[in-house]
Amino acid sequence: MHYATVCEGSVNSITTRVLHKYLERLQNAIFRNSIDYMKLRTRSLRQKIFFGYVSGVAVVFAFVLLSWNNLNNTQEMVSSGEAVSSFFDATLEIRRFEKNFFLYRTGEDYRELNGYIREAQDLLGRKEFYLFTSPEVVDNLSQDLRDYSDLLKTDAGIIDPVQKQVLEGQIREKGKDIVTTAEMISNDRDVIAGNYLQSAKQQVISGVVLILVAGLAGGLFFYDKAVKPLSVLEKHMQRIADGEFSLIPARFDDRELVSLKAAFNKMLIELQERQQYLVESEKFASLGTLVFGVAHELNNPLSNIFTSSQILKEEMRDDNLEYKMELIDQIEAETARARDVVTSLLDFSRTKQNGTFSLDKAIDQTIRFIKAEIPAQIRISTAMPENLQVYGDRQQIQQMILNLIKNAVDAIKGEGTISISASRAGEKGEMVEIHVRDNGAGMGPETLSKIFDPFFTSKKKGYGLGLFVVHNVVEKHGGIVDVDSQPGMGTTFIIQLPAREPKT
């Protein structure tokens, strides 16, 4: 029967490996095809970022060109304004030397006056004037300067005092008109320059606002298309680090993120499979411990049976019937003991099935199996009501207890005690509370926060899955597990499991 069971398990194992290889190849093919399909259907985040970068550069370049154009126009405005200012100053000098000439009638004043008239005519011929006044005003002003010059020439050739006085009045009036017009152009220059500078300032402000808006829009775009999806992946990775191996459900629109999501999900599937393999290996390690314990347990009764049989064989010719019956009783007792050990092993290896069973008997069996591996200086004690019922998978709960005992043994250096107790819990006694205590090294807060994480271990050997399996077993049974530990004060695992089948 045992050989048939092993053969059946081997066949099932080979079939499982072949099926797994086939599913793995199918899965890889599906991933490759889905990634290729999504690359064809989705847009590239790299292209979006590139276009966003080009758009940002274009906006900045446009702003630089606008600012450069404004600077050039401002420079031209300043240069043109200097011509108007010089013209206005020249007209004022004309009026000053005009007064000096009429007062003193010196040749020097006359020459200076004609020099400023020529300077004003030269300045008025520049095109910059058309930025601040109309061509008609410029033409009239040019004509007034010519007339003014002609009147001065006429005045120089007249001797009659009356005619000189009349002509002097005409010259003064014409000069006044020239100054008035020049002052009007200068005032218009100030207004136009002020308006232009205000417009240029508004253009700069608008450009800065446009760049800020474009930068904000680009930042929001980058956050929505890159930072936000990556933060989703980061949060999911944190959940994976906490032991929650679930696929990433988020949907992405960009090719790189779709490929990254597919790669992560494929990695998660492989991690789940490898974790399952390691958990199974942890179970096999526990089974190996039990087999060693069973072998040790069977060795004693078999040795006693063999010894009793040899003695009985030697005593067959004697008439001491009472002694022979005593030997036969010993053989029967040791055979029953071996049968109980085999029955316990069969109960442990039985197919997973939830039901109500006696917790105290299950714990006693587990301790009997593991007793051979417990050092002699470590003592195990139990305290629980007889026939305390608990609901669940007997095999898994026994493996949970076995892992807790092994963990306690590893925590004790030298002599120590492991105590296991259980009692009813809950308002209506619907739960069973189990305490597994040891007086070992204990644990600090940092270690306590990680003990149920997969692959975390403070030991030099092992996968770090023993307590992870304990947590999974308790969670599958709808129970809770807690730990109380301090460095140097030992550790207590507190587990609550349902006492009866939950109502559906």
C-alpha positions as CSV (number, residue, x, y, z in Angstrom):
1,M,0.0,0.0,0.0
2,H,2.8,2.4,0.9
3,Y,4.7,1.6,-2.3
4,A,1.6,2.2,-4.4
5,T,1.0,5.5,-2.7
6,V,4.6,6.6,-3.4
7,C,4.3,5.5,-7.1
8,E,1.0,7.4,-7.4
9,G,2.6,10.5,-5.9
10,S,5.6,10.2,-8.3
11,V,3.3,9.9,-11.4
12,N,1.3,12.9,-10.2
13,S,4.5,14.9,-9.6
14,I,5.8,14.1,-13.1
15,T,2.4,14.9,-14.7
16,T,2.4,18.2,-12.7
17,R,5.9,19.2,-13.9
18,V,5.0,18.4,-17.6
19,L,1.8,20.3,-17.3
20,H,3.6,23.2,-15.7
21,K,6.2,23.3,-18.4
22,Y,3.5,23.4,-21.1
23,L,1.6,26.2,-19.2
24,E,4.8,28.1,-18.8
25,R,5.5,28.0,-22.5
26,L,1.9,28.9,-23.3
27,Q,2.1,31.8,-20.9
28,N,5.3,33.2,-22.3
29,A,3.9,33.0,-25.8
30,I,0.8,34.9,-24.7
31,F,2.9,37.5,-23.0
32,R,5.1,38.0,-26.1
33,N,2.1,38.2,-28.4
34,S,0.2,40.6,-26.1
35,I,3.2,42.9,-25.7
36,D,3.7,43.0,-29.5
37,Y,0.0,43.7,-30.0
38,M,0.0,46.4,-27.4
39,K,3.1,48.0,-29.0
40,L,1.2,48.3,-32.2
41,R,-2.0,49.7,-30.7
42,T,-0.6,52.0,-28.0
43,R,1.3,55.2,-28.3
44,S,4.8,55.7,-27.0
45,L,5.5,57.7,-23.8
46,R,8.9,58.5,-25.2
47,Q,7.3,60.2,-28.2
48,K,4.9,62.2,-26.0
49,I,7.8,63.4,-23.8
50,F,9.8,64.2,-27.0
51,F,7.0,66.2,-28.5
52,G,6.4,68.0,-25.2
53,Y,10.1,68.8,-25.0
54,V,10.1,70.2,-28.5
55,S,6.9,72.2,-27.8
56,G,8.5,73.6,-24.7
57,V,11.7,74.6,-26.6
58,A,9.5,76.1,-29.3
59,V,7.6,78.2,-26.7
60,V,10.9,79.4,-25.1
61,F,12.4,80.1,-28.5
62,A,9.4,82.1,-29.5
63,F,9.6,84.1,-26.3
64,V,13.3,84.8,-26.9
65,L,12.6,86.0,-30.4
66,L,9.8,88.2,-29.1
67,S,12.0,89.6,-26.4
68,W,14.8,90.2,-28.9
69,N,12.4,92.0,-31.3
70,N,11.2,94.2,-28.5
71,L,14.8,95.0,-27.5
72,N,15.6,96.0,-31.1
73,N,12.5,98.1,-31.4
74,T,13.3,99.7,-28.0
75,Q,16.8,100.5,-29.2
76,E,15.3,102.0,-32.4
77,M,12.8,103.9,-30.4
78,V,15.6,105.3,-28.1
79,S,17.7,106.2,-31.1
80,S,14.7,107.9,-32.8
81,G,13.9,109.7,-29.6
82,E,17.4,111.1,-29.4
83,A,17.0,112.6,-32.9
84,V,13.7,114.3,-31.8
85,S,15.3,115.5,-28.6
86,S,18.3,116.9,-30.6
87,F,15.9,118.6,-33.0
88,F,13.9,120.1,-30.1
89,D,17.2,121.3,-28.5
90,A,18.3,122.8,-31.8
91,T,15.0,124.8,-32.2
92,L,15.5,126.1,-28.6
93,E,19.1,127.2,-29.5
94,I,17.7,128.9,-32.7
95,R,15.3,130.9,-30.5
96,R,18.1,131.8,-28.1
97,F,20.5,133.0,-30.8
98,E,17.6,134.7,-32.5
99,K,17.1,136.9,-29.5
100,N,20.8,137.5,-29.2
101,F,21.0,138.5,-32.8
102,F,18.2,140.9,-32.6
103,L,19.6,142.5,-29.4
104,Y,23.3,142.7,-30.4
105,R,23.3,142.2,-34.2
106,T,26.7,140.5,-34.1
107,G,28.1,138.3,-36.9
108,E,28.9,135.5,-34.4
109,D,25.3,135.3,-33.3
110,Y,24.1,135.3,-36.9
111,R,26.5,132.4,-37.8
112,E,25.5,130.4,-34.8
113,L,21.8,130.9,-35.6
114,N,22.3,129.7,-39.2
115,G,24.4,126.8,-38.0
116,Y,21.5,125.6,-35.7
117,I,19.1,126.1,-38.6
118,R,21.1,123.8,-40.8
119,E,21.5,121.2,-37.9
120,A,17.7,121.3,-37.4
121,Q,17.2,120.8,-41.2
122,D,19.6,117.8,-41.2
123,L,17.9,116.2,-38.2
124,L,14.5,116.7,-39.8
125,G,15.6,114.8,-42.8
126,R,16.0,111.6,-40.8
127,K,13.4,108.9,-41.2
128,E,13.0,108.4,-37.4
129,F,10.7,111.4,-37.3
130,Y,8.0,109.5,-39.1
131,L,7.7,107.2,-36.0
132,F,6.3,110.1,-34.0
133,T,4.5,112.4,-36.4
134,S,2.9,112.5,-39.8
135,P,4.7,113.3,-43.1
136,E,2.6,116.4,-43.5
137,V,3.9,117.8,-40.2
138,V,7.5,117.0,-41.2
139,D,7.0,118.7,-44.6
140,N,5.4,121.8,-43.0
141,L,8.2,122.0,-40.4
142,S,10.8,121.8,-43.2
143,Q,9.1,124.5,-45.1
144,D,8.9,126.7,-42.0
145,L,12.7,126.2,-41.5
146,R,13.4,127.3,-45.1
147,D,11.1,130.3,-44.7
148,Y,12.8,131.2,-41.4
149,S,16.2,131.0,-43.1
150,D,15.0,133.1,-46.0
151,L,13.5,135.7,-43.6
152,L,16.8,136.0,-41.8
153,K,18.7,136.5,-45.1
154,T,16.1,139.2,-46.1
155,D,16.5,140.9,-42.7
156,A,20.2,141.1,-43.1
157,G,19.9,143.2,-46.3
158,I,17.2,145.7,-45.1
159,I,18.3,149.1,-43.6
160,D,14.9,150.7,-43.0
161,P,14.2,150.4,-39.3
162,V,10.4,150.1,-39.8
163,Q,10.8,147.2,-42.3
164,K,13.3,145.6,-40.0
165,Q,10.9,145.7,-37.1
166,V,8.1,144.2,-39.2
167,L,10.4,141.5,-40.6
168,E,11.8,140.8,-37.1
169,G,8.2,140.2,-35.9
170,Q,7.7,137.7,-38.8
171,I,10.9,135.9,-37.9
172,R,10.0,135.7,-34.2
173,E,6.6,134.4,-35.1
174,K,8.0,131.8,-37.5
175,G,10.6,130.7,-34.9
176,K,7.8,130.4,-32.3
177,D,5.8,128.2,-34.7
178,I,8.9,126.0,-35.3
179,V,9.5,125.6,-31.5
180,T,5.9,124.9,-30.9
181,T,5.8,122.2,-33.6
182,A,9.1,120.7,-32.3
183,E,7.7,120.6,-28.7
184,M,4.5,118.9,-30.0
185,I,6.6,116.2,-31.7
186,S,8.7,115.8,-28.6
187,N,5.6,115.4,-26.4
188,D,4.2,112.9,-29.0
189,R,7.5,111.1,-28.8
190,D,7.2,110.7,-25.0
191,V,3.6,109.4,-25.3
192,I,4.4,107.0,-28.1
193,A,7.5,105.7,-26.4
194,G,5.6,105.3,-23.2
195,N,2.9,103.3,-24.9
196,Y,5.4,101.2,-26.7
197,L,7.3,100.4,-23.6
198,Q,4.0,99.5,-21.8
199,S,3.1,97.3,-24.8
200,A,6.6,95.6,-24.7
201,K,6.2,95.1,-20.9
202,Q,2.8,93.5,-21.4
203,Q,4.3,91.3,-24.1
204,V,7.1,90.1,-21.8
205,I,4.5,89.5,-19.0
206,S,2.3,87.6,-21.5
207,G,5.3,85.5,-22.6
208,V,6.3,84.7,-19.0
209,V,2.7,83.7,-18.2
210,L,2.6,81.6,-21.4
211,I,5.8,79.8,-20.4
212,L,4.5,79.3,-16.9
213,V,1.2,77.9,-18.2
214,A,3.0,75.7,-20.7
215,G,5.4,74.5,-18.0
216,L,2.5,73.7,-15.7
217,A,0.6,71.9,-18.5
218,G,3.8,70.0,-19.3
219,G,4.3,69.1,-15.6
220,L,0.7,67.9,-15.3
221,F,1.1,66.0,-18.5
222,F,4.3,64.4,-17.3
223,Y,2.8,63.6,-13.9
224,D,-0.3,62.0,-15.5
225,K,1.6,60.0,-18.1
226,A,4.8,59.1,-16.2
227,V,4.9,60.0,-12.5
228,K,1.4,58.8,-11.6
229,P,1.7,55.4,-13.4
230,L,5.1,54.9,-11.9
231,S,3.7,55.7,-8.4
232,V,1.0,53.1,-9.0
233,L,3.7,50.6,-9.8
234,E,5.7,51.7,-6.8
235,K,2.7,51.2,-4.4
236,H,2.1,47.8,-5.9
237,M,5.8,46.9,-5.5
238,Q,5.4,47.9,-1.8
239,R,2.4,45.6,-1.5
240,I,4.5,42.8,-3.0
241,A,7.3,43.6,-0.5
242,D,4.7,43.1,2.2
243,G,3.9,39.7,0.9
244,E,0.8,40.4,-1.3
245,F,1.5,38.8,-4.6
246,S,-1.3,40.1,-6.8
247,L,-1.1,41.2,-10.4
248,I,-1.1,44.9,-11.4
249,P,-4.7,45.7,-12.4
250,A,-4.0,49.3,-13.6
251,R,-4.5,50.1,-17.3
252,F,-1.9,52.2,-19.1
253,D,-2.1,53.9,-22.5
254,D,1.6,54.2,-23.3
255,R,3.7,51.5,-24.9
256,E,6.6,51.6,-22.4
257,L,4.3,51.4,-19.3
258,V,2.3,48.6,-20.9
259,S,5.5,46.6,-21.5
260,L,6.6,47.4,-18.0
261,K,3.3,46.3,-16.5
262,A,3.4,43.1,-18.6
263,A,7.0,42.4,-17.4
264,F,6.0,43.0,-13.8
265,N,3.0,40.7,-14.0
266,K,5.1,38.0,-15.6
267,M,7.6,38.4,-12.8
268,L,4.9,38.2,-10.2
269,I,3.5,35.0,-11.7
270,E,7.0,33.5,-11.6
271,L,7.5,34.7,-8.1
272,Q,4.1,33.2,-7.0
273,E,5.1,29.9,-8.6
274,R,8.6,29.9,-7.0
275,Q,7.1,30.9,-3.7
276,Q,4.7,28.0,-3.9
277,Y,7.6,25.7,-4.7
278,L,9.5,26.9,-1.7
279,V,6.4,26.6,0.5
280,E,6.0,23.1,-0.7
281,S,9.6,22.4,0.0
282,E,9.1,23.8,3.5
283,K,6.2,21.3,3.9
284,F,8.4,18.5,2.6
285,A,11.0,19.6,5.2
286,S,8.4,19.3,7.9
287,L,7.4,16.0,6.5
288,G,11.0,14.9,6.6
289,T,11.1,15.9,10.3
290,L,8.0,13.8,10.9
291,V,9.4,10.9,9.0
292,F,12.6,11.1,11.1
293,G,10.4,11.2,14.2
294,V,8.3,8.3,13.0
295,A,11.5,6.3,12.3
296,H,12.7,7.0,15.8
297,E,9.3,6.2,17.3
298,L,9.1,2.9,15.3
299,N,12.6,1.9,16.1
300,N,11.9,1.4,19.8
301,P,8.8,-0.8,19.6
302,L,10.4,-2.8,16.7
303,S,13.5,-3.3,18.8
304,N,11.4,-4.4,21.7
305,I,9.3,-6.8,19.5
306,F,12.5,-8.3,18.1
307,T,14.0,-8.7,21.5
308,S,10.8,-10.3,23.0
309,S,10.6,-12.6,19.9
310,Q,14.2,-13.8,20.4
311,I,13.6,-14.4,24.1
312,L,10.3,-16.2,23.4
313,K,12.0,-18.4,20.9
314,E,14.7,-19.4,23.4
315,E,12.0,-20.0,26.1
316,M,9.8,-22.2,23.9
317,R,11.2,-25.5,25.4
318,D,10.6,-24.3,29.0
319,D,7.3,-24.7,30.8
320,N,7.2,-21.2,32.2
321,L,3.9,-20.3,30.5
322,E,3.4,-17.1,32.6
323,Y,6.7,-15.6,31.4
324,K,5.8,-16.6,27.8
325,M,2.5,-14.8,28.0
326,E,4.2,-11.8,29.4
327,L,6.5,-11.7,26.4
328,I,3.5,-12.1,24.0
329,D,1.8,-9.2,25.8
330,Q,4.9,-7.1,25.3
331,I,4.9,-7.9,21.6
332,E,1.2,-7.0,21.3
333,A,1.8,-3.7,23.2
334,E,4.8,-2.7,21.1
335,T,2.9,-3.7,17.9
336,A,-0.1,-1.5,19.0
337,R,2.4,1.3,19.7
338,A,3.9,1.0,16.2
339,R,0.4,0.9,14.7
340,D,-0.5,4.1,16.5
341,V,2.6,5.8,15.1
342,V,1.8,4.6,11.6
343,T,-1.8,5.7,12.0
344,S,-0.6,9.2,13.2
345,L,1.6,9.5,10.1
346,L,-1.3,8.5,7.9
347,D,-3.5,11.0,9.5
348,F,-0.9,13.7,8.9
349,S,-0.4,12.8,5.2
350,R,-4.1,12.4,4.5
351,T,-5.6,14.6,1.8
352,K,-6.5,18.1,3.0
353,Q,-10.0,18.2,4.4
354,N,-11.5,20.6,6.9
355,G,-13.3,19.1,9.9
356,T,-13.6,19.1,13.7
357,F,-10.8,17.2,15.5
358,S,-9.3,17.0,19.0
359,L,-6.5,19.7,19.2
360,D,-4.8,18.1,22.3
361,K,-4.4,14.8,20.5
362,A,-3.1,16.5,17.3
363,I,-0.5,18.5,19.3
364,D,0.6,15.4,21.3
365,Q,1.1,13.5,18.0
366,T,3.1,16.5,16.6
367,I,5.3,16.6,19.7
368,R,5.9,12.8,19.5
369,F,7.0,13.1,15.9
370,I,9.4,16.0,16.5
371,K,10.7,14.9,19.9
372,A,13.7,13.1,18.3
373,E,15.0,16.4,16.9
374,I,14.6,18.4,20.1
375,P,17.8,18.7,22.1
376,A,17.7,17.0,25.5
377,Q,18.2,20.2,27.4
378,I,14.9,21.7,26.0
379,R,11.7,20.6,27.7
380,I,8.2,20.8,26.1
381,S,5.2,21.0,28.3
382,T,1.5,21.2,27.4
383,A,-1.6,22.4,29.3
384,M,-5.0,22.2,27.6
385,P,-8.4,20.7,28.3
386,E,-8.9,17.1,27.2
387,N,-10.6,16.6,23.9
388,L,-10.5,20.3,23.0
389,Q,-12.2,20.6,19.6
390,V,-11.0,22.8,16.8
391,Y,-12.3,23.2,13.2
392,G,-9.9,23.1,10.3
393,D,-7.4,21.1,8.3
394,R,-5.7,18.8,10.8
395,Q,-2.6,18.4,8.6
396,Q,-2.1,22.1,8.2
397,I,-2.7,22.9,11.8
398,Q,-0.2,20.2,12.9
399,Q,2.3,21.6,10.5
400,M,1.7,25.1,12.0
401,I,2.4,23.8,15.5
402,L,5.5,21.9,14.2
403,N,6.9,25.1,12.6
404,L,6.2,27.1,15.9
405,I,8.0,24.4,17.9
406,K,11.0,24.4,15.5
407,N,11.1,28.2,15.6
408,A,11.1,28.1,19.5
409,V,13.9,25.5,19.5
410,D,16.0,27.7,17.2
411,A,15.4,30.6,19.6
412,I,16.7,28.8,22.7
413,K,20.4,28.7,23.3
414,G,21.2,26.0,25.8
415,E,18.6,24.9,28.4
416,G,15.0,26.1,27.9
417,T,11.4,25.4,28.0
418,I,8.6,25.4,25.4
419,S,5.1,25.5,26.8
420,I,2.0,25.0,24.7
421,S,-1.4,25.8,26.1
422,A,-4.9,26.2,24.7
423,S,-8.4,27.2,25.9
424,R,-11.7,28.4,24.7
425,A,-12.0,32.1,23.6
426,G,-14.6,34.5,22.4
427,E,-17.9,35.6,23.9
428,K,-19.6,32.3,23.1
429,G,-16.5,30.1,23.1
430,E,-16.5,30.0,19.3
431,M,-12.8,30.3,19.1
432,V,-9.8,28.3,20.5
433,E,-6.8,30.3,21.6
434,I,-3.4,28.6,21.4
435,H,-0.3,30.0,23.2
436,V,3.2,28.7,22.2
437,R,5.8,30.2,24.6
438,D,9.6,29.9,24.8
439,N,12.2,31.5,27.0
440,G,14.6,32.0,24.2
441,A,16.4,35.1,22.9
442,G,13.3,37.1,22.0
443,M,13.0,39.7,19.2
444,G,13.1,43.4,18.9
445,P,10.5,45.6,17.2
446,E,12.3,45.7,13.8
447,T,12.4,41.9,13.6
448,L,8.8,41.5,14.9
449,S,7.6,43.7,12.0
450,K,9.0,41.3,9.4
451,I,8.8,37.8,10.9
452,F,5.7,36.8,8.8
453,D,7.3,38.2,5.6
454,P,8.3,35.5,3.1
455,F,12.0,34.8,2.8
456,F,12.8,36.9,5.9
457,T,15.0,35.0,8.4
458,S,17.6,35.9,11.0
459,K,19.1,32.4,10.9
460,K,22.1,31.4,8.9
461,K,20.2,28.6,7.1
462,G,16.7,28.1,5.8
463,Y,14.4,29.9,3.4
464,G,12.6,32.1,6.0
465,L,9.2,30.5,5.2
466,G,8.3,28.7,8.5
467,L,6.4,31.6,10.1
468,F,5.1,32.7,6.7
469,V,3.5,29.2,6.4
470,V,2.1,29.7,10.0
471,H,0.6,33.0,9.0
472,N,-1.0,31.5,5.8
473,V,-2.5,28.6,7.7
474,V,-4.1,30.8,10.3
475,E,-5.3,33.2,7.6
476,K,-6.9,30.4,5.6
477,H,-8.7,29.1,8.6
478,G,-10.2,32.6,9.3
479,G,-8.1,33.0,12.5
480,I,-5.7,35.6,13.8
481,V,-2.1,35.4,15.0
482,D,-0.2,37.7,17.2
483,V,3.3,37.8,18.7
484,D,4.5,39.1,22.1
485,S,8.3,39.3,22.3
486,Q,11.1,41.3,23.9
487,P,14.9,40.8,23.6
488,G,16.1,38.5,26.3
489,M,12.5,37.8,27.5
490,G,11.4,35.1,25.2
491,T,8.5,34.9,22.7
492,T,4.9,34.0,22.8
493,F,2.8,33.3,19.7
494,I,-1.0,33.7,20.3
495,I,-3.2,32.0,17.7
496,Q,-7.0,32.0,17.6
497,L,-8.8,29.4,15.4
498,P,-12.5,28.6,15.0
499,A,-13.8,25.9,17.3
500,R,-16.5,24.9,14.9
501,E,-17.4,25.2,11.3
502,P,-18.3,28.8,10.4
503,K,-22.0,29.4,9.4
504,T,-22.5,30.2,5.7
